[in-house]
Structure formats: C-alpha cells, structure tokens
Amino acid sequence: MNALLSAMNWLYPIFQGILIGLLAMIIHECGHLMAARLLGINVKSVSLRWKGLCTIRESGPPIANLLISLAGPAANALMLVTTHWSPVFGLANACYAFFNFLPIEGADGERALACWSLIKGRRATAT
C-alpha cells in the first residue's frame, strides 16, 4: 500500500502537467476558431497532429490570416491573468504564447510574418 501511494505521489504531477498543457492547447485553438468565425473564414476541422492540435481552415485575405494566426497565442497570453490562482496553468499558457509567437517553422509566428510580408508588399507596390 505504501508503494502504491508513493507511485501515485510521483505520477500525479506528470498527469497534472499533461492535463494543464492540453487545456492550454485547447484554449489556443479556440482563439484561432473564434477569430476565424468573427472574420467569416470557414473552419474545415480541428485535428490532432504529431505536435498537437491544429485548425484546418479556408484561406482568407492576408489581414484576416494575420489576425487568425495571432489569435491563438493571444488567447494564451490573456490566460496569464490566471497565474495568481494557478501558477502551473499560467506557465503553460506563457509557454504556448511565447513559442507560438516566434517566427519558427510551423508556428503561428511564421504564418503571421508571412502574412505581414504579403500585406507590406502589397502596400509597397500600391504606392
């Protein structure tokens, strides 16, 4: 019985971290979904890939794509207000926001930078 309690005490933080990370990931995708709906972009599906959840949607104009790309990390950034009540949940959201804002391959920051470049390119050719 003592060994079982010891194992449970050891496993609890692991499962807690997985659940909190999953919740932060769901909030992140909800940010994308809400932005797409508000901007009139059709969402085809939400799927689970090797690196987590992802939203499959129709492409929209560059400004809408930029806003949708930034909405996921922004949703996580808004959840930082929960840090006072749950430091672990706050940290999970901080990590999701930070790493998804970065312009690295596959991250929202990369898509946002591509959209921003498209927008700036169109303005430069219009002048």
GIVENNOR-V481953 format. One record per backbone hydrogen bond with DSSP energy under -0.5 kcal/mol. NH is the residue of the N-H (numbers start at 1). CO is the residue of the C=O. If there is no record, write none. Layout:
nh: [NH;NH]
co: [CO;CO]
This chain:
nh: [5;6;7;8;9;10;11;12;13;15;16;17;18;19;20;21;22;23;24;25;26;27;28;29;30;31;32;33;34;35;36;37;38;39;40;41;44;44;45;47;49;49;52;54;56;56;57;58;64;65;66;67;68;69;70;71;72;73;74;75;76;77;78;79;80;81;82;83;84;85;86;90;91;92;93;94;95;96;97;98;99;100;101;102;104;107;109;109;110;110;111;112;113;114;115;116;117;118;119;120;121;122;123;124;125;126;127]
co: [1;2;3;4;5;6;7;8;9;11;12;13;14;15;16;17;18;19;20;21;22;23;24;25;26;27;28;29;30;31;32;33;34;35;37;36;42;56;56;54;47;52;49;47;45;54;55;42;61;61;62;63;64;65;66;67;68;69;70;71;72;73;74;75;77;78;79;80;81;82;82;86;87;88;89;90;91;92;93;94;95;96;97;98;102;104;100;102;102;104;107;108;109;110;111;112;113;114;115;116;117;118;119;120;121;122;123]
